[in-house]
Amino acid sequence: MAKYVLSRLFAMVITLWIIVTITFFLMHAVPGSPFNQERNTSEAVQQNLEAHYHLDEPVFIQYVIYIKSLATLDFGPSIKQSSTSVNEMIGRGFPVSAELGMISLLIAVISGMILGILAALKHNGVIDYIAMTFAVIGISVPNFIMATLLIQQLAVTWEIFPVATWASPLHMILPSIALATGPMAIIARLTRSSMIEVLNQDYILTARAKGMTTFQIVTKHAMRNALLPVITILGTLVAGVLTGSFVIEKIFAIPGMGKYFINGINDRDYPVIMGTTVFYSAFLILMLFVVDMVYGILDPRIKLHKRGN
């Protein structure tokens, strides 16, 4: 187990290094510099600013300098907001983005599992068709379209919820629902198909023959095996939720990481773009690692297979 964990950690570091390298050189391959939009500054001032941020150095030298600073977890100062470091931006924005992401993921997992289980128990029935209709809608409609519809109907037309910002629990409902619909639909479909397969297994039929209720069969026997495919894609869903939150944060004016990332792209603020990309990449790689560990705990056959090898 220790050898497996060490090998995974090594692979995580290599993966992160590849992401950093590709992002860095792609970003610098785009013509121009962050100071091209500064119309009120002279060419000499722009040259001094570029020298201050090492932008006048060859790209490879800039890359080496950035890797050295990254090794100390220093993402550097923002070019457009020189009084603020990228670390401070992440410290302010990530808790908000994480809160939005966790609420959305919780809604997606709970509602998706409930819809999937009900659809499986009422296979080819009315509940099954209704649940899968919701799932198809959730997969088909992009989250930014869903966000616009929710704002139009529930905030503007009916005035049930506030339109934007992140000031109270009421402000969290619409963006969380908009972000959760896609993952919820995927989880519902996976849970349904997996639960249908599990419910037809011999040990489930034996449990029914012993007089166990449907609730007991689902909670004690079927649930654990049916959730394995859902656990498998949780890492990907976390990635989708967190990256999708950038657009949702912009629509609902939420002061999370999305604001800094989008502003960084518009301003060509290299440290902000790199800092947010590296931070999210590291976080998502870590989540994939955690999901693998949880999957191994839920499915003992994986451990036995490892030992057998």
C-alpha positions as CSV (number, residue, x, y, z in Angstrom):
1,M,0.0,0.0,0.0
2,A,2.8,2.4,0.9
3,K,4.6,1.7,-2.4
4,Y,1.4,2.3,-4.3
5,V,0.8,5.7,-2.5
6,L,4.4,6.8,-3.2
7,S,4.1,5.9,-6.8
8,R,0.9,7.8,-7.1
9,L,2.4,10.8,-5.4
10,F,5.3,10.8,-7.8
11,A,2.9,10.6,-10.7
12,M,0.9,13.5,-9.3
13,V,4.1,15.7,-9.1
14,I,5.0,14.8,-12.7
15,T,1.5,15.5,-13.9
16,L,1.4,18.8,-12.2
17,W,4.8,19.7,-13.7
18,I,3.6,18.8,-17.2
19,I,0.5,21.0,-16.7
20,V,2.6,23.9,-15.4
21,T,5.0,23.6,-18.3
22,I,2.4,23.4,-21.1
23,T,0.3,26.3,-19.6
24,F,3.4,28.5,-19.2
25,F,4.7,28.1,-22.7
26,L,1.3,28.3,-24.3
27,M,0.5,31.5,-22.4
28,H,3.8,33.1,-23.5
29,A,3.3,31.9,-27.1
30,V,0.5,34.4,-27.5
31,P,1.9,37.7,-29.0
32,G,2.0,40.8,-26.9
33,S,2.5,41.5,-23.2
34,P,0.4,42.5,-20.2
35,F,1.4,46.2,-20.7
36,N,0.3,46.6,-24.3
37,Q,-3.1,47.9,-23.1
38,E,-1.5,50.6,-21.0
39,R,-2.0,53.6,-23.3
40,N,-0.9,56.2,-20.8
41,T,2.6,54.8,-20.2
42,S,5.6,55.6,-22.3
43,E,7.6,52.9,-24.0
44,A,10.4,53.4,-21.5
45,V,8.1,52.8,-18.6
46,Q,6.7,49.7,-20.2
47,Q,10.3,48.4,-20.7
48,N,11.0,49.0,-17.0
49,L,7.9,47.2,-16.0
50,E,8.7,44.2,-18.2
51,A,12.2,44.1,-16.7
52,H,10.8,44.2,-13.2
53,Y,8.6,41.2,-13.9
54,H,11.4,39.4,-16.0
55,L,9.3,39.6,-19.1
56,D,12.3,40.9,-21.1
57,E,14.2,37.7,-20.4
58,P,14.0,34.7,-22.8
59,V,11.0,32.5,-22.2
60,F,13.1,29.6,-20.8
61,I,14.7,31.9,-18.2
62,Q,11.3,33.1,-17.2
63,Y,10.2,29.5,-16.9
64,V,13.2,28.6,-14.6
65,I,12.5,31.6,-12.4
66,Y,8.8,30.7,-12.1
67,I,9.6,27.1,-11.3
68,K,12.0,28.2,-8.5
69,S,9.3,30.5,-7.0
70,L,6.7,27.7,-7.4
71,A,8.9,25.4,-5.4
72,T,8.5,27.7,-2.4
73,L,4.7,27.9,-3.1
74,D,5.1,31.6,-4.1
75,F,2.9,32.4,-7.1
76,G,4.2,36.0,-7.2
77,P,2.5,39.4,-7.4
78,S,-0.3,40.3,-9.7
79,I,0.9,42.5,-12.6
80,K,-2.3,44.5,-12.8
81,Q,-2.7,44.7,-9.0
82,S,0.9,45.0,-7.9
83,S,-0.1,45.6,-4.2
84,T,-1.8,42.1,-4.1
85,S,-0.1,38.8,-4.4
86,V,-1.6,35.8,-6.2
87,N,-1.5,33.9,-2.9
88,E,-3.7,36.5,-1.3
89,M,-6.1,36.3,-4.2
90,I,-6.3,32.6,-3.9
91,G,-6.8,32.9,-0.1
92,R,-9.7,35.2,-0.6
93,G,-11.4,33.5,-3.6
94,F,-10.9,29.8,-3.1
95,P,-13.0,29.5,0.1
96,V,-15.9,31.0,-1.7
97,S,-15.5,28.8,-4.8
98,A,-15.0,25.8,-2.6
99,E,-18.2,26.5,-0.6
100,L,-20.1,26.9,-3.9
101,G,-18.6,23.7,-5.3
102,M,-19.2,21.6,-2.2
103,I,-22.8,22.8,-1.9
104,S,-23.4,22.0,-5.5
105,L,-21.7,18.6,-5.3
106,L,-23.7,17.7,-2.2
107,I,-26.9,18.7,-4.0
108,A,-25.8,16.7,-7.1
109,V,-24.9,13.5,-5.2
110,I,-27.9,13.4,-2.9
111,S,-30.5,14.3,-5.5
112,G,-28.8,12.2,-8.3
113,M,-28.7,9.1,-6.0
114,I,-32.3,9.5,-5.0
115,L,-33.5,9.9,-8.6
116,G,-31.4,7.0,-9.7
117,I,-32.5,4.6,-7.0
118,L,-36.2,5.5,-7.5
119,A,-35.9,5.1,-11.2
120,A,-34.3,1.6,-10.7
121,L,-36.9,0.5,-8.2
122,K,-39.7,1.6,-10.5
123,H,-37.9,0.4,-13.7
124,N,-39.9,1.2,-16.9
125,G,-42.5,2.9,-14.7
126,V,-43.8,6.5,-14.6
127,I,-41.2,7.5,-11.9
128,D,-38.4,6.0,-14.1
129,Y,-39.5,8.1,-17.1
130,I,-39.8,11.3,-15.1
131,A,-36.5,10.8,-13.4
132,M,-34.7,10.1,-16.7
133,T,-36.4,13.1,-18.3
134,F,-34.9,15.3,-15.6
135,A,-31.5,13.6,-16.2
136,V,-31.6,14.3,-19.9
137,I,-32.5,17.9,-19.4
138,G,-29.7,18.3,-16.8
139,I,-27.2,16.8,-19.3
140,S,-28.4,18.7,-22.3
141,V,-28.7,22.2,-20.9
142,P,-25.4,24.0,-20.1
143,N,-25.0,25.4,-16.6
144,F,-24.8,29.0,-17.9
145,I,-28.2,28.6,-19.7
146,M,-29.6,27.0,-16.6
147,A,-28.3,29.9,-14.5
148,T,-29.9,32.4,-16.9
149,L,-33.3,30.6,-16.7
150,L,-33.2,30.4,-12.9
151,I,-32.4,34.1,-12.6
152,Q,-35.2,35.0,-15.1
153,Q,-37.9,32.9,-13.5
154,L,-37.1,32.7,-9.8
155,A,-35.3,36.0,-9.2
156,V,-36.7,38.4,-11.7
157,T,-40.2,37.1,-12.6
158,W,-41.3,35.6,-9.3
159,E,-38.8,37.4,-7.0
160,I,-38.3,34.4,-4.8
161,F,-34.5,34.6,-4.6
162,P,-32.0,37.4,-4.9
163,V,-30.4,37.9,-8.2
164,A,-26.6,37.9,-7.5
165,T,-23.7,38.1,-5.0
166,W,-22.9,35.7,-2.1
167,A,-24.2,37.6,0.9
168,S,-26.6,35.1,2.5
169,P,-27.8,31.5,2.3
170,L,-30.6,32.6,-0.1
171,H,-27.9,33.9,-2.5
172,M,-26.3,30.5,-2.6
173,I,-29.4,28.6,-3.8
174,L,-29.6,29.6,-7.4
175,P,-25.9,29.3,-8.3
176,S,-25.6,26.0,-6.5
177,I,-28.6,24.5,-8.3
178,A,-27.3,25.8,-11.7
179,L,-24.0,24.2,-11.0
180,A,-25.4,21.0,-9.7
181,T,-27.8,20.1,-12.5
182,G,-25.2,18.6,-14.9
183,P,-23.5,16.4,-12.3
184,M,-26.8,15.4,-10.8
185,A,-28.0,14.1,-14.1
186,I,-24.9,12.0,-14.7
187,I,-25.1,10.6,-11.2
188,A,-28.8,9.7,-11.6
189,R,-28.2,7.8,-14.8
190,L,-25.2,6.0,-13.4
191,T,-27.0,5.1,-10.2
192,R,-30.0,3.9,-12.1
193,S,-28.1,1.5,-14.4
194,S,-25.9,0.2,-11.7
195,M,-28.8,-0.3,-9.3
196,I,-30.8,-2.2,-11.9
197,E,-27.8,-4.5,-12.4
198,V,-27.3,-5.0,-8.7
199,L,-30.9,-5.7,-7.9
200,N,-30.9,-8.6,-10.4
201,Q,-28.0,-10.4,-8.7
202,D,-28.5,-13.7,-6.9
203,Y,-27.7,-12.4,-3.4
204,I,-30.4,-9.8,-3.8
205,L,-32.9,-12.4,-4.8
206,T,-31.9,-14.5,-1.8
207,A,-32.4,-11.5,0.5
208,R,-35.9,-11.0,-1.0
209,A,-36.7,-14.7,-0.4
210,K,-35.7,-14.2,3.2
211,G,-38.4,-11.6,3.6
212,M,-36.2,-8.5,3.8
213,T,-38.0,-5.2,2.8
214,T,-37.0,-3.1,-0.2
215,F,-35.5,-0.5,2.1
216,Q,-33.3,-3.0,3.9
217,I,-32.2,-4.6,0.6
218,V,-31.2,-1.2,-0.8
219,T,-29.5,0.2,2.2
220,K,-27.7,-3.0,3.5
221,H,-26.9,-4.8,0.3
222,A,-27.4,-3.0,-3.0
223,M,-26.3,0.6,-2.2
224,R,-22.6,-0.1,-1.6
225,N,-22.1,-2.0,-4.9
226,A,-24.3,0.3,-6.9
227,L,-22.3,3.3,-5.8
228,L,-19.0,2.1,-7.0
229,P,-19.4,3.6,-10.6
230,V,-20.5,6.9,-9.0
231,I,-17.4,6.9,-6.8
232,T,-15.3,6.3,-9.9
233,I,-16.4,9.5,-11.6
234,L,-16.5,11.7,-8.5
235,G,-13.0,13.0,-9.3
236,T,-14.1,14.0,-12.8
237,L,-17.3,15.5,-11.4
238,V,-15.3,17.6,-8.9
239,A,-13.2,18.9,-11.8
240,G,-16.3,19.8,-13.8
241,V,-18.0,21.5,-10.8
242,L,-14.9,23.6,-9.9
243,T,-14.0,24.6,-13.4
244,G,-17.7,25.2,-14.3
245,S,-18.0,27.4,-11.3
246,F,-15.9,30.1,-13.1
247,V,-18.8,30.8,-15.4
248,I,-21.4,30.6,-12.7
249,E,-19.4,32.9,-10.5
250,K,-19.2,35.5,-13.3
251,I,-23.0,35.3,-14.0
252,F,-24.0,35.6,-10.3
253,A,-21.2,38.1,-9.4
254,I,-19.7,35.7,-6.8
255,P,-16.4,36.8,-5.4
256,G,-14.6,33.5,-6.0
257,M,-11.6,32.3,-7.9
258,G,-13.5,32.7,-11.2
259,K,-13.4,36.4,-10.9
260,Y,-9.7,36.5,-10.6
261,F,-9.1,33.9,-13.3
262,I,-11.3,35.6,-15.9
263,N,-9.9,39.1,-15.1
264,G,-6.4,37.6,-15.3
265,I,-7.2,36.4,-18.8
266,N,-8.7,39.7,-19.9
267,D,-5.7,41.6,-18.5
268,R,-3.1,39.0,-19.6
269,D,-2.0,38.9,-16.0
270,Y,0.5,36.0,-16.3
271,P,1.0,35.4,-12.5
272,V,-2.7,35.3,-11.9
273,I,-3.4,32.9,-14.8
274,M,-0.6,30.6,-13.8
275,G,-1.3,30.8,-10.1
276,T,-5.0,29.9,-10.4
277,T,-4.3,27.2,-13.0
278,V,-1.6,25.6,-10.9
279,F,-3.6,25.7,-7.7
280,Y,-6.7,24.2,-9.3
281,S,-4.7,21.6,-11.1
282,A,-3.0,20.5,-7.8
283,F,-6.4,20.5,-6.1
284,L,-8.0,18.4,-8.7
285,I,-5.1,15.9,-8.9
286,L,-5.4,15.5,-5.2
287,M,-9.1,14.9,-5.4
288,L,-8.5,12.1,-8.0
289,F,-6.0,10.5,-5.6
290,V,-8.5,10.7,-2.7
291,V,-11.2,9.1,-4.9
292,D,-8.9,6.3,-5.8
293,M,-8.2,5.7,-2.1
294,V,-11.9,5.7,-1.2
295,Y,-12.7,3.4,-4.1
296,G,-10.1,0.9,-2.8
297,I,-11.8,1.1,0.7
298,L,-15.3,0.4,-0.7
299,D,-14.2,-2.4,-3.0
300,P,-11.9,-4.9,-1.1
301,R,-11.4,-6.8,-4.3
302,I,-9.0,-4.2,-5.4
303,K,-6.8,-4.8,-2.4
304,L,-6.9,-8.6,-2.9
305,H,-5.9,-8.2,-6.5
306,K,-3.0,-6.0,-5.5
307,R,-1.8,-8.5,-2.9
308,G,-2.2,-11.4,-5.4
309,N,0.2,-9.6,-7.7
